[in-house]
Amino acid sequence: MKKDIGVFGLGVMGKNLAKNIKSNHHSVSVYSISSKEIDELTKHSKGTIHPNLYT
């Protein structure tokens, strides 16, 4: 599936950026070194936020 944009790092700025992109009806791929932020963000994303593998 093609994503419109990717966000690396889900700190304060990255998390809000991903939420804003999602709220404007775009799909976003996210990456963070912590699985906690990714799990929290994708929990209610309804398929518009796509996690990448984290280490």
All heavy atoms as atom14 arrays in JSON, in Angstrom:
{
  "sequence": "MKKDIGVFGLGVMGKNLAKNIKSNHHSVSVYSISSKEIDELTKHSKGTIHPNLYT",
  "atom14_mask": [
    [1, 1, 1, 1, 1, 1, 1, 1, 0, 0, 0, 0, 0, 0],
    [1, 1, 1, 1, 1, 1, 1, 1, 1, 0, 0, 0, 0, 0],
    [1, 1, 1, 1, 1, 1, 1, 1, 1, 0, 0, 0, 0, 0],
    [1, 1, 1, 1, 1, 1, 1, 1, 0, 0, 0, 0, 0, 0],
    [1, 1, 1, 1, 1, 1, 1, 1, 0, 0, 0, 0, 0, 0],
    [1, 1, 1, 1, 0, 0, 0, 0, 0, 0, 0, 0, 0, 0],
    [1, 1, 1, 1, 1, 1, 1, 0, 0, 0, 0, 0, 0, 0],
    [1, 1, 1, 1, 1, 1, 1, 1, 1, 1, 1, 0, 0, 0],
    [1, 1, 1, 1, 0, 0, 0, 0, 0, 0, 0, 0, 0, 0],
    [1, 1, 1, 1, 1, 1, 1, 1, 0, 0, 0, 0, 0, 0],
    [1, 1, 1, 1, 0, 0, 0, 0, 0, 0, 0, 0, 0, 0],
    [1, 1, 1, 1, 1, 1, 1, 0, 0, 0, 0, 0, 0, 0],
    [1, 1, 1, 1, 1, 1, 1, 1, 0, 0, 0, 0, 0, 0],
    [1, 1, 1, 1, 0, 0, 0, 0, 0, 0, 0, 0, 0, 0],
    [1, 1, 1, 1, 1, 1, 1, 1, 1, 0, 0, 0, 0, 0],
    [1, 1, 1, 1, 1, 1, 1, 1, 0, 0, 0, 0, 0, 0],
    [1, 1, 1, 1, 1, 1, 1, 1, 0, 0, 0, 0, 0, 0],
    [1, 1, 1, 1, 1, 0, 0, 0, 0, 0, 0, 0, 0, 0],
    [1, 1, 1, 1, 1, 1, 1, 1, 1, 0, 0, 0, 0, 0],
    [1, 1, 1, 1, 1, 1, 1, 1, 0, 0, 0, 0, 0, 0],
    [1, 1, 1, 1, 1, 1, 1, 1, 0, 0, 0, 0, 0, 0],
    [1, 1, 1, 1, 1, 1, 1, 1, 1, 0, 0, 0, 0, 0],
    [1, 1, 1, 1, 1, 1, 0, 0, 0, 0, 0, 0, 0, 0],
    [1, 1, 1, 1, 1, 1, 1, 1, 0, 0, 0, 0, 0, 0],
    [1, 1, 1, 1, 1, 1, 1, 1, 1, 1, 0, 0, 0, 0],
    [1, 1, 1, 1, 1, 1, 1, 1, 1, 1, 0, 0, 0, 0],
    [1, 1, 1, 1, 1, 1, 0, 0, 0, 0, 0, 0, 0, 0],
    [1, 1, 1, 1, 1, 1, 1, 0, 0, 0, 0, 0, 0, 0],
    [1, 1, 1, 1, 1, 1, 0, 0, 0, 0, 0, 0, 0, 0],
    [1, 1, 1, 1, 1, 1, 1, 0, 0, 0, 0, 0, 0, 0],
    [1, 1, 1, 1, 1, 1, 1, 1, 1, 1, 1, 1, 0, 0],
    [1, 1, 1, 1, 1, 1, 0, 0, 0, 0, 0, 0, 0, 0],
    [1, 1, 1, 1, 1, 1, 1, 1, 0, 0, 0, 0, 0, 0],
    [1, 1, 1, 1, 1, 1, 0, 0, 0, 0, 0, 0, 0, 0],
    [1, 1, 1, 1, 1, 1, 0, 0, 0, 0, 0, 0, 0, 0],
    [1, 1, 1, 1, 1, 1, 1, 1, 1, 0, 0, 0, 0, 0],
    [1, 1, 1, 1, 1, 1, 1, 1, 1, 0, 0, 0, 0, 0],
    [1, 1, 1, 1, 1, 1, 1, 1, 0, 0, 0, 0, 0, 0],
    [1, 1, 1, 1, 1, 1, 1, 1, 0, 0, 0, 0, 0, 0],
    [1, 1, 1, 1, 1, 1, 1, 1, 1, 0, 0, 0, 0, 0],
    [1, 1, 1, 1, 1, 1, 1, 1, 0, 0, 0, 0, 0, 0],
    [1, 1, 1, 1, 1, 1, 1, 0, 0, 0, 0, 0, 0, 0],
    [1, 1, 1, 1, 1, 1, 1, 1, 1, 0, 0, 0, 0, 0],
    [1, 1, 1, 1, 1, 1, 1, 1, 1, 1, 0, 0, 0, 0],
    [1, 1, 1, 1, 1, 1, 0, 0, 0, 0, 0, 0, 0, 0],
    [1, 1, 1, 1, 1, 1, 1, 1, 1, 0, 0, 0, 0, 0],
    [1, 1, 1, 1, 0, 0, 0, 0, 0, 0, 0, 0, 0, 0],
    [1, 1, 1, 1, 1, 1, 1, 0, 0, 0, 0, 0, 0, 0],
    [1, 1, 1, 1, 1, 1, 1, 1, 0, 0, 0, 0, 0, 0],
    [1, 1, 1, 1, 1, 1, 1, 1, 1, 1, 0, 0, 0, 0],
    [1, 1, 1, 1, 1, 1, 1, 0, 0, 0, 0, 0, 0, 0],
    [1, 1, 1, 1, 1, 1, 1, 1, 0, 0, 0, 0, 0, 0],
    [1, 1, 1, 1, 1, 1, 1, 1, 0, 0, 0, 0, 0, 0],
    [1, 1, 1, 1, 1, 1, 1, 1, 1, 1, 1, 1, 0, 0],
    [1, 1, 1, 1, 1, 1, 1, 0, 0, 0, 0, 0, 0, 0]
  ],
  "atom14_positions": [
    [[0.84, -1.18, 0.0], [0.0, 0.0, 0.0], [0.88, 1.25, 0.0], [1.82, 1.37, 0.77], [-0.9, -0.01, 1.23], [-1.68, 1.27, 1.4], [-2.72, 1.24, 2.87], [-4.27, 1.43, 2.07], [0.0, 0.0, 0.0], [0.0, 0.0, 0.0], [0.0, 0.0, 0.0], [0.0, 0.0, 0.0], [0.0, 0.0, 0.0], [0.0, 0.0, 0.0]],
    [[0.58, 2.18, -0.85], [1.34, 3.42, -0.95], [0.93, 4.38, 0.16], [-0.25, 4.55, 0.45], [1.08, 4.06, -2.31], [1.87, 5.31, -2.52], [1.56, 5.93, -3.86], [2.26, 7.26, -3.94], [1.72, 8.12, -4.94], [0.0, 0.0, 0.0], [0.0, 0.0, 0.0], [0.0, 0.0, 0.0], [0.0, 0.0, 0.0], [0.0, 0.0, 0.0]],
    [[1.92, 4.98, 0.8], [1.68, 5.98, 1.84], [1.95, 7.37, 1.27], [2.77, 7.54, 0.39], [2.6, 5.77, 3.05], [2.74, 4.35, 3.56], [1.45, 3.67, 3.84], [1.63, 2.28, 4.37], [2.1, 1.28, 3.47], [0.0, 0.0, 0.0], [0.0, 0.0, 0.0], [0.0, 0.0, 0.0], [0.0, 0.0, 0.0], [0.0, 0.0, 0.0]],
    [[1.23, 8.37, 1.76], [1.42, 9.73, 1.28], [2.7, 10.36, 1.84], [3.37, 11.13, 1.15], [0.22, 10.6, 1.66], [-1.04, 10.17, 0.93], [-0.93, 9.69, -0.21], [-2.12, 10.3, 1.51], [0.0, 0.0, 0.0], [0.0, 0.0, 0.0], [0.0, 0.0, 0.0], [0.0, 0.0, 0.0], [0.0, 0.0, 0.0], [0.0, 0.0, 0.0]],
    [[3.03, 10.05, 3.09], [4.18, 10.68, 3.74], [4.68, 9.78, 4.86], [3.95, 8.94, 5.37], [3.81, 12.09, 4.29], [5.05, 12.89, 4.62], [2.87, 11.99, 5.45], [4.8, 14.38, 4.76], [0.0, 0.0, 0.0], [0.0, 0.0, 0.0], [0.0, 0.0, 0.0], [0.0, 0.0, 0.0], [0.0, 0.0, 0.0], [0.0, 0.0, 0.0]],
    [[5.93, 9.96, 5.27], [6.51, 9.2, 6.37], [7.02, 10.14, 7.45], [7.51, 11.23, 7.16], [0.0, 0.0, 0.0], [0.0, 0.0, 0.0], [0.0, 0.0, 0.0], [0.0, 0.0, 0.0], [0.0, 0.0, 0.0], [0.0, 0.0, 0.0], [0.0, 0.0, 0.0], [0.0, 0.0, 0.0], [0.0, 0.0, 0.0], [0.0, 0.0, 0.0]],
    [[6.91, 9.71, 8.69], [7.4, 10.48, 9.84], [8.37, 9.6, 10.63], [8.01, 8.5, 11.04], [6.24, 10.95, 10.76], [6.77, 11.65, 11.98], [5.28, 11.85, 10.0], [0.0, 0.0, 0.0], [0.0, 0.0, 0.0], [0.0, 0.0, 0.0], [0.0, 0.0, 0.0], [0.0, 0.0, 0.0], [0.0, 0.0, 0.0], [0.0, 0.0, 0.0]],
    [[9.58, 10.08, 10.81], [10.59, 9.38, 11.58], [10.74, 10.07, 12.92], [11.04, 11.26, 12.97], [11.94, 9.38, 10.85], [11.98, 8.46, 9.69], [11.39, 8.8, 8.49], [12.6, 7.24, 9.79], [11.41, 7.96, 7.41], [12.64, 6.36, 8.72], [12.04, 6.73, 7.53], [0.0, 0.0, 0.0], [0.0, 0.0, 0.0], [0.0, 0.0, 0.0]],
    [[10.51, 9.34, 13.98], [10.61, 9.91, 15.33], [9.25, 10.39, 15.8], [8.64, 11.26, 15.17], [0.0, 0.0, 0.0], [0.0, 0.0, 0.0], [0.0, 0.0, 0.0], [0.0, 0.0, 0.0], [0.0, 0.0, 0.0], [0.0, 0.0, 0.0], [0.0, 0.0, 0.0], [0.0, 0.0, 0.0], [0.0, 0.0, 0.0], [0.0, 0.0, 0.0]],
    [[8.76, 9.79, 16.87], [7.43, 10.14, 17.35], [7.5, 10.8, 18.72], [6.76, 10.47, 19.64], [6.55, 8.89, 17.41], [6.24, 8.28, 16.05], [5.43, 7.0, 16.21], [5.52, 9.26, 15.16], [0.0, 0.0, 0.0], [0.0, 0.0, 0.0], [0.0, 0.0, 0.0], [0.0, 0.0, 0.0], [0.0, 0.0, 0.0], [0.0, 0.0, 0.0]],
    [[8.38, 11.76, 18.83], [8.4, 12.6, 20.03], [7.22, 13.55, 19.97], [6.24, 13.32, 19.25], [0.0, 0.0, 0.0], [0.0, 0.0, 0.0], [0.0, 0.0, 0.0], [0.0, 0.0, 0.0], [0.0, 0.0, 0.0], [0.0, 0.0, 0.0], [0.0, 0.0, 0.0], [0.0, 0.0, 0.0], [0.0, 0.0, 0.0], [0.0, 0.0, 0.0]],
    [[7.31, 14.64, 20.68], [6.19, 15.6, 20.72], [5.85, 16.1, 19.32], [4.7, 16.08, 18.9], [6.54, 16.78, 21.65], [5.48, 17.86, 21.59], [6.72, 16.3, 23.08], [0.0, 0.0, 0.0], [0.0, 0.0, 0.0], [0.0, 0.0, 0.0], [0.0, 0.0, 0.0], [0.0, 0.0, 0.0], [0.0, 0.0, 0.0], [0.0, 0.0, 0.0]],
    [[6.85, 16.52, 18.57], [6.59, 17.08, 17.25], [6.15, 16.0, 16.25], [5.18, 16.19, 15.51], [7.85, 17.77, 16.72], [7.64, 18.52, 15.44], [9.1, 19.52, 15.11], [9.39, 19.09, 13.43], [0.0, 0.0, 0.0], [0.0, 0.0, 0.0], [0.0, 0.0, 0.0], [0.0, 0.0, 0.0], [0.0, 0.0, 0.0], [0.0, 0.0, 0.0]],
    [[6.83, 14.87, 16.21], [6.51, 13.82, 15.25], [5.13, 13.23, 15.46], [4.4, 12.96, 14.5], [0.0, 0.0, 0.0], [0.0, 0.0, 0.0], [0.0, 0.0, 0.0], [0.0, 0.0, 0.0], [0.0, 0.0, 0.0], [0.0, 0.0, 0.0], [0.0, 0.0, 0.0], [0.0, 0.0, 0.0], [0.0, 0.0, 0.0], [0.0, 0.0, 0.0]],
    [[4.76, 13.02, 16.73], [3.44, 12.45, 17.02], [2.33, 13.4, 16.58], [1.36, 12.99, 15.95], [3.31, 12.17, 18.52], [2.06, 11.4, 18.88], [1.91, 11.21, 20.37], [3.02, 10.39, 20.95], [2.83, 10.09, 22.38], [0.0, 0.0, 0.0], [0.0, 0.0, 0.0], [0.0, 0.0, 0.0], [0.0, 0.0, 0.0], [0.0, 0.0, 0.0]],
    [[2.48, 14.69, 16.89], [1.46, 15.66, 16.49], [1.41, 15.83, 14.98], [0.33, 16.0, 14.4], [1.71, 17.0, 17.18], [1.34, 16.95, 18.64], [0.39, 16.29, 19.02], [2.1, 17.64, 19.46], [0.0, 0.0, 0.0], [0.0, 0.0, 0.0], [0.0, 0.0, 0.0], [0.0, 0.0, 0.0], [0.0, 0.0, 0.0], [0.0, 0.0, 0.0]],
    [[2.56, 15.76, 14.32], [2.6, 15.85, 12.87], [1.85, 14.67, 12.24], [1.05, 14.85, 11.32], [4.05, 15.89, 12.39], [4.28, 16.02, 10.9], [3.69, 17.32, 10.37], [5.77, 15.97, 10.6], [0.0, 0.0, 0.0], [0.0, 0.0, 0.0], [0.0, 0.0, 0.0], [0.0, 0.0, 0.0], [0.0, 0.0, 0.0], [0.0, 0.0, 0.0]],
    [[2.1, 13.47, 12.73], [1.41, 12.28, 12.21], [-0.1, 12.38, 12.43], [-0.89, 12.04, 11.54], [1.96, 11.02, 12.86], [0.0, 0.0, 0.0], [0.0, 0.0, 0.0], [0.0, 0.0, 0.0], [0.0, 0.0, 0.0], [0.0, 0.0, 0.0], [0.0, 0.0, 0.0], [0.0, 0.0, 0.0], [0.0, 0.0, 0.0], [0.0, 0.0, 0.0]],
    [[-0.52, 12.84, 13.6], [-1.95, 13.0, 13.87], [-2.58, 14.03, 12.94], [-3.7, 13.86, 12.46], [-2.17, 13.42, 15.32], [-1.94, 12.32, 16.32], [-2.16, 12.84, 17.73], [-1.94, 11.78, 18.77], [-2.13, 12.3, 20.13], [0.0, 0.0, 0.0], [0.0, 0.0, 0.0], [0.0, 0.0, 0.0], [0.0, 0.0, 0.0], [0.0, 0.0, 0.0]],
    [[-1.87, 15.13, 12.69], [-2.37, 16.18, 11.8], [-2.51, 15.66, 10.37], [-3.52, 15.91, 9.7], [-1.44, 17.38, 11.85], [-2.0, 18.6, 11.15], [-3.08, 18.56, 10.58], [-1.24, 19.68, 11.17], [0.0, 0.0, 0.0], [0.0, 0.0, 0.0], [0.0, 0.0, 0.0], [0.0, 0.0, 0.0], [0.0, 0.0, 0.0], [0.0, 0.0, 0.0]],
    [[-1.52, 14.93, 9.9], [-1.58, 14.36, 8.56], [-2.79, 13.42, 8.45], [-3.54, 13.46, 7.48], [-0.28, 13.62, 8.23], [0.89, 14.62, 8.12], [-0.41, 12.81, 6.94], [2.25, 13.98, 8.13], [0.0, 0.0, 0.0], [0.0, 0.0, 0.0], [0.0, 0.0, 0.0], [0.0, 0.0, 0.0], [0.0, 0.0, 0.0], [0.0, 0.0, 0.0]],
    [[-2.96, 12.57, 9.46], [-4.08, 11.63, 9.49], [-5.42, 12.37, 9.47], [-6.34, 12.0, 8.75], [-4.0, 10.75, 10.72], [-5.15, 9.82, 10.88], [-5.09, 9.15, 12.25], [-6.47, 8.82, 12.68], [-6.93, 9.32, 13.9], [0.0, 0.0, 0.0], [0.0, 0.0, 0.0], [0.0, 0.0, 0.0], [0.0, 0.0, 0.0], [0.0, 0.0, 0.0]],
    [[-5.52, 13.44, 10.26], [-6.79, 14.16, 10.35], [-7.14, 14.89, 9.05], [-8.29, 15.26, 8.83], [-6.77, 15.15, 11.51], [-5.9, 16.23, 11.25], [0.0, 0.0, 0.0], [0.0, 0.0, 0.0], [0.0, 0.0, 0.0], [0.0, 0.0, 0.0], [0.0, 0.0, 0.0], [0.0, 0.0, 0.0], [0.0, 0.0, 0.0], [0.0, 0.0, 0.0]],
    [[-6.14, 15.07, 8.18], [-6.38, 15.7, 6.88], [-6.51, 14.65, 5.77], [-6.3, 14.94, 4.59], [-5.27, 16.69, 6.56], [-5.42, 17.96, 7.38], [-6.43, 18.64, 7.27], [-4.44, 18.25, 8.21], [0.0, 0.0, 0.0], [0.0, 0.0, 0.0], [0.0, 0.0, 0.0], [0.0, 0.0, 0.0], [0.0, 0.0, 0.0], [0.0, 0.0, 0.0]],
    [[-6.88, 13.42, 6.17], [-7.24, 12.34, 5.23], [-6.09, 11.89, 4.34], [-6.3, 11.6, 3.16], [-8.45, 12.74, 4.39], [-9.59, 13.24, 5.21], [-10.33, 12.41, 6.04], [-10.08, 14.49, 5.39], [-11.24, 13.14, 6.66], [-11.12, 14.4, 6.29], [0.0, 0.0, 0.0], [0.0, 0.0, 0.0], [0.0, 0.0, 0.0], [0.0, 0.0, 0.0]],
    [[-4.89, 11.82, 4.9], [-3.74, 11.26, 4.2], [-3.25, 10.06, 4.98], [-3.42, 9.98, 6.19], [-2.61, 12.29, 4.09], [-2.97, 13.48, 3.28], [-3.01, 13.46, 1.89], [-3.32, 14.73, 3.64], [-3.36, 14.66, 1.46], [-3.56, 15.45, 2.5], [0.0, 0.0, 0.0], [0.0, 0.0, 0.0], [0.0, 0.0, 0.0], [0.0, 0.0, 0.0]],
    [[-2.63, 9.11, 4.29], [-2.03, 7.98, 4.99], [-0.59, 8.33, 5.33], [0.08, 9.03, 4.58], [-2.1, 6.71, 4.14], [-1.36, 6.88, 2.96], [0.0, 0.0, 0.0], [0.0, 0.0, 0.0], [0.0, 0.0, 0.0], [0.0, 0.0, 0.0], [0.0, 0.0, 0.0], [0.0, 0.0, 0.0], [0.0, 0.0, 0.0], [0.0, 0.0, 0.0]],
    [[-0.14, 7.85, 6.46], [1.2, 8.18, 6.94], [1.88, 6.91, 7.46], [1.24, 6.07, 8.08], [1.16, 9.29, 8.01], [0.36, 8.89, 9.21], [2.55, 9.72, 8.43], [0.0, 0.0, 0.0], [0.0, 0.0, 0.0], [0.0, 0.0, 0.0], [0.0, 0.0, 0.0], [0.0, 0.0, 0.0], [0.0, 0.0, 0.0], [0.0, 0.0, 0.0]],
    [[3.15, 6.79, 7.16], [3.96, 5.69, 7.67], [4.85, 6.27, 8.77], [5.44, 7.33, 8.6], [4.81, 5.12, 6.53], [5.6, 4.06, 7.0], [0.0, 0.0, 0.0], [0.0, 0.0, 0.0], [0.0, 0.0, 0.0], [0.0, 0.0, 0.0], [0.0, 0.0, 0.0], [0.0, 0.0, 0.0], [0.0, 0.0, 0.0], [0.0, 0.0, 0.0]],
    [[4.91, 5.59, 9.92], [5.66, 6.12, 11.06], [6.77, 5.17, 11.49], [6.66, 3.96, 11.33], [4.74, 6.42, 12.26], [3.77, 7.53, 11.93], [3.99, 5.18, 12.72], [0.0, 0.0, 0.0], [0.0, 0.0, 0.0], [0.0, 0.0, 0.0], [0.0, 0.0, 0.0], [0.0, 0.0, 0.0], [0.0, 0.0, 0.0], [0.0, 0.0, 0.0]],
    [[7.83, 5.73, 12.03], [8.95, 4.97, 12.57], [9.43, 5.63, 13.85], [9.53, 6.85, 13.93], [10.11, 4.92, 11.57], [11.33, 4.25, 12.14], [11.47, 2.86, 12.09], [12.32, 4.98, 12.78], [12.56, 2.24, 12.64], [13.43, 4.36, 13.33], [13.55, 3.0, 13.26], [14.62, 2.38, 13.81], [0.0, 0.0, 0.0], [0.0, 0.0, 0.0]],
    [[9.71, 4.82, 14.85], [10.28, 5.3, 16.1], [11.1, 4.19, 16.71], [10.83, 3.0, 16.45], [9.17, 5.73, 17.07], [9.74, 6.27, 18.24], [0.0, 0.0, 0.0], [0.0, 0.0, 0.0], [0.0, 0.0, 0.0], [0.0, 0.0, 0.0], [0.0, 0.0, 0.0], [0.0, 0.0, 0.0], [0.0, 0.0, 0.0], [0.0, 0.0, 0.0]],
    [[12.09, 4.52, 17.51], [12.89, 3.48, 18.15], [12.15, 2.84, 19.31], [12.52, 1.8, 19.79], [14.26, 4.01, 18.61], [14.1, 5.15, 19.61], [15.09, 4.43, 17.43], [15.41, 5.58, 20.25], [0.0, 0.0, 0.0], [0.0, 0.0, 0.0], [0.0, 0.0, 0.0], [0.0, 0.0, 0.0], [0.0, 0.0, 0.0], [0.0, 0.0, 0.0]],
    [[11.06, 3.47, 19.74], [10.27, 2.93, 20.84], [8.93, 2.41, 20.31], [8.2, 3.14, 19.64], [10.02, 4.02, 21.89], [9.09, 3.57, 22.84], [0.0, 0.0, 0.0], [0.0, 0.0, 0.0], [0.0, 0.0, 0.0], [0.0, 0.0, 0.0], [0.0, 0.0, 0.0], [0.0, 0.0, 0.0], [0.0, 0.0, 0.0], [0.0, 0.0, 0.0]],
    [[8.62, 1.18, 20.62], [7.36, 0.61, 20.15], [6.16, 1.21, 20.88], [5.04, 1.2, 20.36], [7.36, -0.9, 20.33], [7.47, -1.25, 21.69], [0.0, 0.0, 0.0], [0.0, 0.0, 0.0], [0.0, 0.0, 0.0], [0.0, 0.0, 0.0], [0.0, 0.0, 0.0], [0.0, 0.0, 0.0], [0.0, 0.0, 0.0], [0.0, 0.0, 0.0]],
    [[6.37, 1.76, 22.06], [5.26, 2.34, 22.84], [4.56, 3.47, 22.08], [3.34, 3.5, 22.0], [5.8, 2.87, 24.17], [4.74, 3.51, 25.04], [5.35, 4.09, 26.3], [4.31, 4.88, 27.06], [4.89, 5.67, 28.12], [0.0, 0.0, 0.0], [0.0, 0.0, 0.0], [0.0, 0.0, 0.0], [0.0, 0.0, 0.0], [0.0, 0.0, 0.0]],
    [[5.33, 4.39, 21.51], [4.74, 5.5, 20.77], [3.99, 5.02, 19.53], [2.91, 5.5, 19.21], [5.81, 6.52, 20.37], [6.29, 7.39, 21.5], [7.41, 6.74, 22.29], [7.91, 5.67, 21.87], [7.77, 7.3, 23.34], [0.0, 0.0, 0.0], [0.0, 0.0, 0.0], [0.0, 0.0, 0.0], [0.0, 0.0, 0.0], [0.0, 0.0, 0.0]],
    [[4.57, 4.07, 18.83], [3.92, 3.54, 17.63], [2.62, 2.84, 17.98], [1.59, 3.07, 17.35], [4.86, 2.59, 16.87], [6.01, 3.39, 16.26], [4.11, 1.84, 15.77], [7.03, 2.57, 15.52], [0.0, 0.0, 0.0], [0.0, 0.0, 0.0], [0.0, 0.0, 0.0], [0.0, 0.0, 0.0], [0.0, 0.0, 0.0], [0.0, 0.0, 0.0]],
    [[2.65, 2.0, 19.0], [1.44, 1.28, 19.41], [0.34, 2.25, 19.84], [-0.83, 2.07, 19.49], [1.75, 0.31, 20.54], [2.66, -0.82, 20.11], [2.74, -1.08, 18.88], [3.29, -1.44, 20.98], [0.0, 0.0, 0.0], [0.0, 0.0, 0.0], [0.0, 0.0, 0.0], [0.0, 0.0, 0.0], [0.0, 0.0, 0.0], [0.0, 0.0, 0.0]],
    [[0.71, 3.28, 20.58], [-0.26, 4.27, 21.05], [-0.88, 5.03, 19.88], [-2.08, 5.27, 19.84], [0.44, 5.24, 22.0], [-0.45, 6.31, 22.59], [0.34, 7.24, 23.49], [1.0, 6.74, 24.42], [0.32, 8.46, 23.24], [0.0, 0.0, 0.0], [0.0, 0.0, 0.0], [0.0, 0.0, 0.0], [0.0, 0.0, 0.0], [0.0, 0.0, 0.0]],
    [[-0.06, 5.4, 18.92], [-0.53, 6.19, 17.79], [-1.38, 5.37, 16.82], [-2.37, 5.86, 16.29], [0.68, 6.79, 17.05], [0.41, 7.85, 16.02], [-0.28, 9.06, 16.65], [1.71, 8.28, 15.37], [0.0, 0.0, 0.0], [0.0, 0.0, 0.0], [0.0, 0.0, 0.0], [0.0, 0.0, 0.0], [0.0, 0.0, 0.0], [0.0, 0.0, 0.0]],
    [[-1.01, 4.12, 16.59], [-1.75, 3.31, 15.62], [-2.99, 2.64, 16.2], [-3.8, 2.1, 15.46], [-0.83, 2.22, 15.02], [-0.33, 1.4, 16.07], [0.31, 2.83, 14.24], [0.0, 0.0, 0.0], [0.0, 0.0, 0.0], [0.0, 0.0, 0.0], [0.0, 0.0, 0.0], [0.0, 0.0, 0.0], [0.0, 0.0, 0.0], [0.0, 0.0, 0.0]],
    [[-3.14, 2.69, 17.5], [-4.26, 2.03, 18.18], [-5.62, 2.44, 17.63], [-6.5, 1.61, 17.42], [-4.19, 2.33, 19.68], [-5.08, 1.49, 20.54], [-4.82, 1.82, 22.0], [-5.46, 0.84, 22.92], [-5.17, 1.15, 24.32], [0.0, 0.0, 0.0], [0.0, 0.0, 0.0], [0.0, 0.0, 0.0], [0.0, 0.0, 0.0], [0.0, 0.0, 0.0]],
    [[-5.81, 3.72, 17.38], [-7.11, 4.24, 16.93], [-7.01, 4.89, 15.54], [-7.78, 5.77, 15.22], [-7.65, 5.25, 17.92], [-7.78, 4.71, 19.3], [-8.73, 3.76, 19.63], [-7.07, 4.93, 20.43], [-8.6, 3.44, 20.91], [-7.6, 4.13, 21.41], [0.0, 0.0, 0.0], [0.0, 0.0, 0.0], [0.0, 0.0, 0.0], [0.0, 0.0, 0.0]],
    [[-6.06, 4.46, 14.73], [-5.82, 5.14, 13.46], [-6.73, 4.7, 12.32], [-6.76, 5.33, 11.28], [-4.37, 4.94, 13.03], [-4.16, 3.61, 12.61], [0.0, 0.0, 0.0], [0.0, 0.0, 0.0], [0.0, 0.0, 0.0], [0.0, 0.0, 0.0], [0.0, 0.0, 0.0], [0.0, 0.0, 0.0], [0.0, 0.0, 0.0], [0.0, 0.0, 0.0]],
    [[-7.46, 3.61, 12.5], [-8.38, 3.1, 11.47], [-7.68, 2.88, 10.13], [-8.22, 3.18, 9.07], [-9.57, 4.04, 11.31], [-10.42, 4.15, 12.55], [-11.58, 5.08, 12.36], [-12.36, 5.19, 13.67], [-13.38, 6.21, 13.63], [0.0, 0.0, 0.0], [0.0, 0.0, 0.0], [0.0, 0.0, 0.0], [0.0, 0.0, 0.0], [0.0, 0.0, 0.0]],
    [[-6.44, 2.39, 10.19], [-5.72, 2.04, 8.97], [-5.05, 3.16, 8.22], [-4.56, 2.97, 7.12], [0.0, 0.0, 0.0], [0.0, 0.0, 0.0], [0.0, 0.0, 0.0], [0.0, 0.0, 0.0], [0.0, 0.0, 0.0], [0.0, 0.0, 0.0], [0.0, 0.0, 0.0], [0.0, 0.0, 0.0], [0.0, 0.0, 0.0], [0.0, 0.0, 0.0]],
    [[-5.02, 4.37, 8.77], [-4.39, 5.49, 8.05], [-2.96, 5.75, 8.54], [-2.23, 6.48, 7.9], [-5.21, 6.79, 8.19], [-5.41, 7.06, 9.58], [-6.54, 6.66, 7.49], [0.0, 0.0, 0.0], [0.0, 0.0, 0.0], [0.0, 0.0, 0.0], [0.0, 0.0, 0.0], [0.0, 0.0, 0.0], [0.0, 0.0, 0.0], [0.0, 0.0, 0.0]],
    [[-2.58, 5.19, 9.69], [-1.21, 5.3, 10.18], [-0.62, 3.9, 10.17], [-1.15, 2.98, 10.77], [-1.15, 5.91, 11.58], [-1.67, 7.34, 11.56], [0.27, 5.87, 12.13], [-1.68, 8.04, 12.9], [0.0, 0.0, 0.0], [0.0, 0.0, 0.0], [0.0, 0.0, 0.0], [0.0, 0.0, 0.0], [0.0, 0.0, 0.0], [0.0, 0.0, 0.0]],
    [[0.48, 3.73, 9.43], [1.08, 2.43, 9.22], [2.44, 2.37, 9.89], [3.34, 3.11, 9.5], [1.21, 2.15, 7.73], [-0.08, 2.36, 6.99], [-1.03, 1.39, 6.9], [-0.57, 3.44, 6.34], [-2.07, 1.85, 6.22], [-1.81, 3.09, 5.87], [0.0, 0.0, 0.0], [0.0, 0.0, 0.0], [0.0, 0.0, 0.0], [0.0, 0.0, 0.0]],
    [[2.61, 1.48, 10.87], [3.9, 1.39, 11.53], [4.93, 0.66, 10.67], [4.58, -0.26, 9.93], [3.61, 0.59, 12.79], [2.42, -0.25, 12.43], [1.63, 0.59, 11.46], [0.0, 0.0, 0.0], [0.0, 0.0, 0.0], [0.0, 0.0, 0.0], [0.0, 0.0, 0.0], [0.0, 0.0, 0.0], [0.0, 0.0, 0.0], [0.0, 0.0, 0.0]],
    [[6.17, 1.11, 10.76], [7.28, 0.38, 10.18], [7.93, -0.43, 11.29], [7.67, -0.19, 12.46], [8.29, 1.33, 9.55], [7.79, 1.85, 8.21], [7.23, 1.12, 7.44], [8.01, 3.12, 7.97], [0.0, 0.0, 0.0], [0.0, 0.0, 0.0], [0.0, 0.0, 0.0], [0.0, 0.0, 0.0], [0.0, 0.0, 0.0], [0.0, 0.0, 0.0]],
    [[8.78, -1.36, 10.94], [9.45, -2.16, 11.95], [10.34, -1.29, 12.82], [11.02, -0.41, 12.31], [10.28, -3.27, 11.28], [9.49, -4.26, 10.46], [10.46, -5.21, 9.76], [8.53, -5.04, 11.32], [0.0, 0.0, 0.0], [0.0, 0.0, 0.0], [0.0, 0.0, 0.0], [0.0, 0.0, 0.0], [0.0, 0.0, 0.0], [0.0, 0.0, 0.0]],
    [[10.31, -1.51, 14.09], [11.16, -0.76, 14.99], [12.17, -1.71, 15.63], [11.96, -2.9, 15.68], [10.35, -0.02, 16.06], [9.13, -0.75, 16.56], [9.22, -1.76, 17.54], [7.88, -0.45, 16.04], [8.09, -2.42, 17.98], [6.75, -1.12, 16.49], [6.86, -2.09, 17.45], [5.75, -2.74, 17.9], [0.0, 0.0, 0.0], [0.0, 0.0, 0.0]],
    [[13.27, -1.14, 16.09], [14.34, -1.97, 16.66], [14.28, -2.02, 18.15], [13.67, -1.22, 18.78], [15.71, -1.43, 16.23], [15.82, -0.09, 16.67], [15.88, -1.5, 14.73], [0.0, 0.0, 0.0], [0.0, 0.0, 0.0], [0.0, 0.0, 0.0], [0.0, 0.0, 0.0], [0.0, 0.0, 0.0], [0.0, 0.0, 0.0], [0.0, 0.0, 0.0]]
  ]
}
